[in-house]
């Protein structure tokens, strides 16, 4: 399939995105498949499912376009037998082809999928219960090894309160023959009349927040918002000039994971799929998938990963005797968490000899409320790392300084906003647009935005329906967008020389004695202060004090570190933070591995950690 030709039909001659009112994700999936089938592409292997349970090298199972389409329709047909259009279908499983069949099958049936995870994942039971209580799914889809934990998870409920549970891999292919387009059924036509909304603007799926900053909230994404954002990404990244191959281990319950994998499946792009644990156990597996293969000279390889993956792959991904050719890697999109100068430099330095080009690294910024991606580097000079004066940054201004300046702190640019979409930096108090170089809250506007939070009218209004205050007389980045309907992201950042820098979360900002401190900046200092701690497992936050807020730092021990070294580490951390940030931590706790709370997407959950600290759940007996 010519990807650029397929995507061109959704752009006008002026380059504007134009989506037909009847278009849905399921409709696009079926349209592309039927075109591939007509051109003889039904037997093309599009999905390679990797299983590493029996061997370190793993086994790959190739799945054709027709096999994928058949499984999607089998799931959809069964859902049409037991559910109604508009019902919600929760997906509780680990990474697997079945997860994608369940997600797309729910769309094919006219249901609203809610991507979640295997209940056997440790530490997230409360989050899962909260989400299921909020979503109230009519059916739960699972598969394989997840089936037993899923049934156990609901075992303590009365039978009348348990949702129907379907094992995707137990459904026969023959069900696919009875699938019907839900919009063409009597129930579908009745639903369309009742909804009084074009299919393109109907809910496609609900993406629940990870819970790292608040109680989980369901972000309602429409067909229009997702399709628009994918087309924005397609245009901004410039994919499709050559055939693609994608390597993915991102958890499919995460917005990056599910949107990426759903779309490559819809378009029939060749994909290598494994699980997050497969990567973490052996990062070399991912690198081998990125490596150019025989006969692949004309193929561009892509992947999407969080920042920690770069350091993990650089430190532990090279196997003795392993020969890598990363010259075919055209794009590694890095998101989900702040992208650090250290991780970029280490990854580039380690794999440049294998042909990795620096410009293939694309630090990007996004959030579920904007479907997925907001900014990504679109200039040849990438990635861009700048050093700002820490004192000036605390005062709300980004001033560049030399990397070795005493007050220097590094930030990685997340590129430029994907179009058509508008991004402005505003004063969160006055809502007025701020000039270049000022630090403020990022506000967004575009058709890629979600419609709001599921059954949360007040939060939806506060986040999605903001009115822009005074615009800049010159060089406004708001374009010709209306004043109403802006999304307040809650993220702080600045635009400088056309580059977007994210400096932190508005609610995570540490304010002590009238000075602003960014937690990730302090956490970076802690990670460098002592090899005794894991630099990827640090949380800094403030708590109430008698006169001013107090700084608390949590840090997990590095693997192999002994408790006897905690005291020395605390001293080193205290000295480093005091010297670099002019603030003395009130308390530094050294904790066991995995003791700092994480979100369901494995991010450090600062606000949850702060709450547990205040409640005394993080005991200080491990400190000196």
KAURSUL-V163769 format. One record per helix or strand. SS is the DSSP state (H for helix, E for strand). FROM is the first residue (numbers start at 1). LEN is the number of residues. If there is no record, write none. Layout:
SS&FROM&LEN ; SS&FROM&LEN
This chain:
H&3&6 ; E&11&1 ; E&17&1 ; H&25&14 ; E&45&7 ; E&59&6 ; H&65&18 ; E&88&4 ; H&97&12 ; E&112&4 ; H&125&11 ; E&139&4 ; H&146&8 ; H&159&3 ; E&164&4 ; H&168&3 ; H&173&6 ; H&182&3 ; H&186&10 ; H&199&3 ; E&203&6 ; E&218&5 ; H&223&15 ; E&243&6 ; H&255&13 ; E&270&4 ; H&276&6 ; H&284&7 ; E&299&8 ; H&308&9 ; E&329&7 ; H&341&14 ; H&358&3 ; E&361&6 ; H&368&3 ; E&373&4 ; E&385&5 ; H&390&5 ; E&397&1 ; E&400&1 ; E&408&6 ; E&416&2 ; E&422&5 ; E&433&1 ; E&438&1 ; E&440&6 ; E&452&2 ; H&457&8 ; E&466&1 ; E&486&11 ; E&499&7 ; H&506&3 ; E&510&3 ; E&515&3 ; H&519&11 ; E&533&11 ; E&550&8 ; H&563&19 ; E&587&5 ; E&598&1 ; E&604&1 ; H&606&9 ; H&620&3
